[in-house]
Amino acid sequence: MSDGILLYCRPGFEKECLAEVVETAAESGCFGWANPDMNSGFVVFETTPTPKVIERLPELVFARDAWAISARLADLDERDRLTPIIETVARILKDAGIRQVGDVSCEYAEGEQYRPTARFAGKFVHPVRQALRRSGSLTPKTRPDLPALRLFFKDSSQVLIGVDRPDGRAAWPMGIARLKFPAGAPSRSTLKLEEAFSVFLGPQWRDRLQNSHTGVDLGASPGGWTWQLVNQGMHVYAIDNGPMDETLMATTQVDHQQADGFIWKPDRYVDWVVCDMVEKPARVAFLMYEWLHERHARYAMFNLKLPMRKRFAQWQEIREFLESRIAQEHPKAELRAKHLYHDREEITVYLDLKNQNG
Ligand SMILES: C[S@@+](CC[C@H](N)C(=O)[O-])C[C@H]1O[C@@H](n2cnc3c(N)ncnc32)[C@H](O)[C@@H]1O
């Protein structure tokens, strides 16, 4: 039995995260409230979530990761925090009919003010893991296919406890994508596209791109996104009036065209169109839909730069537009969006109209 949902978001996006979970929960007849700390990077949504709401948590755009809270402990004694936690976990697992969890994480908020808690949680995970293994509640080796135990420390004396579902888990705990900046990539935004592939196509995304041979990058300069496509062996049309990185051009896999990304079109069908143009988000979303609908490309990955105000409302309008077109014209389409760890005032969208065969 759960009495709330913990959601992680980018610090500063707590309002959007809350508005979205309120709306999603209400669609399943589930109501609740929250009073989030601004810039904390998390929201505790007070509610009794139905299974449907828990199932829909991965769909949330502004929540990078989320799980249902099964217990809360406050006033932990610093001389022995472990005993009450282990006892509570044993009770939760028994109630849920779970014999063992496959992993455990000690989590914390990303906001600046939570730095000391982050250090504490980073160390505390080791004794927790040992104690759970001794009690037989944790598998000897990590098992990603089993539920994982999640412990969120607001500070070192308060913990929220939950057990997640393997199929609802974010690609990285707390949605914090730990990616190494690839040597040779021309800009840091290369990590945005790498994270997007991993989140939307799954950890085996490189295998999935093996059959993709051509790509278009709209708003490509200096080439961080183009670099990712080139690195997967694609030939890329890079569209931007700005300059492209010289080393990237020397690969001979890039055709740089100084043109307007809203006008330029390829001569033939390409596998991917990616777009990072700084433009009105509705205009970009419409362009991407048309690219796929008119069969210029098979798949689209694009960034929508959101305005400071009404960020959630703006995404809602765009989503409604895309969903209504999809419902009329491509009912099998896949549309997914996420506020990625490497996104700032923007979200990333993946669209596949699944229309290549008719
Ligand atoms: C955020 S930067 C792209 C960074 C790039 N994704 C990377 O990883 O290096 C946005 C780019 O969009 C380009 N841009 C904006 N409007 C454009 C348009 N209408 N047509 C083509 N490029 C455009 C800008 O010149 C700028 O280089």
The ligand as a MOL file (V3000), in Angstrom:
LIG
                    3D

  0  0  0     0  0            999 V3000
M  V30 BEGIN CTAB
M  V30 COUNTS 27 29 0 0 0
M  V30 BEGIN ATOM
M  V30 1 C 21.6390 24.9160 -30.1470 0
M  V30 2 S 22.4580 25.1660 -31.6500 0 CHG=1
M  V30 3 C 22.6990 23.5450 -32.2460 0
M  V30 4 C 23.8130 22.7980 -31.5820 0
M  V30 5 C 24.0530 21.4500 -32.2290 0
M  V30 6 N 22.9100 20.5470 -32.0530 0
M  V30 7 C 25.2680 20.7490 -31.6980 0
M  V30 8 O 25.1280 19.6980 -31.0750 0
M  V30 9 O 26.3980 21.2350 -31.8940 0 CHG=-1
M  V30 10 C 21.1900 25.7590 -32.6710 0
M  V30 11 C 21.6000 25.9820 -34.1170 0
M  V30 12 O 20.4120 26.1600 -34.8680 0
M  V30 13 C 20.7240 27.0010 -35.9500 0
M  V30 14 N 19.4790 27.5190 -36.5250 0
M  V30 15 C 18.5360 28.3040 -35.9340 0
M  V30 16 N 17.5380 28.5560 -36.8200 0
M  V30 17 C 17.8560 27.8990 -37.9640 0
M  V30 18 C 17.2190 27.7530 -39.2230 0
M  V30 19 N 16.0580 28.3480 -39.4830 0
M  V30 20 N 17.8130 26.9870 -40.1610 0
M  V30 21 C 18.9890 26.3760 -39.9190 0
M  V30 22 N 19.6400 26.4780 -38.7370 0
M  V30 23 C 19.0830 27.2320 -37.7790 0
M  V30 24 C 21.6450 28.0540 -35.3580 0
M  V30 25 O 22.4450 28.6380 -36.3620 0
M  V30 26 C 22.4410 27.2190 -34.3390 0
M  V30 27 O 23.6860 26.8460 -34.8940 0
M  V30 END ATOM
M  V30 BEGIN BOND
M  V30 1 1 1 2
M  V30 2 1 2 3
M  V30 3 1 2 10
M  V30 4 1 3 4
M  V30 5 1 4 5
M  V30 6 1 5 6
M  V30 7 1 5 7
M  V30 8 2 7 8
M  V30 9 1 7 9
M  V30 10 1 10 11
M  V30 11 1 11 12
M  V30 12 1 11 26
M  V30 13 1 12 13
M  V30 14 1 13 14
M  V30 15 1 13 24
M  V30 16 1 14 15
M  V30 17 1 14 23
M  V30 18 2 15 16
M  V30 19 1 16 17
M  V30 20 1 17 18
M  V30 21 2 17 23
M  V30 22 1 18 19
M  V30 23 2 18 20
M  V30 24 1 20 21
M  V30 25 2 21 22
M  V30 26 1 22 23
M  V30 27 1 24 25
M  V30 28 1 24 26
M  V30 29 1 26 27
M  V30 END BOND
M  V30 END CTAB
M  END
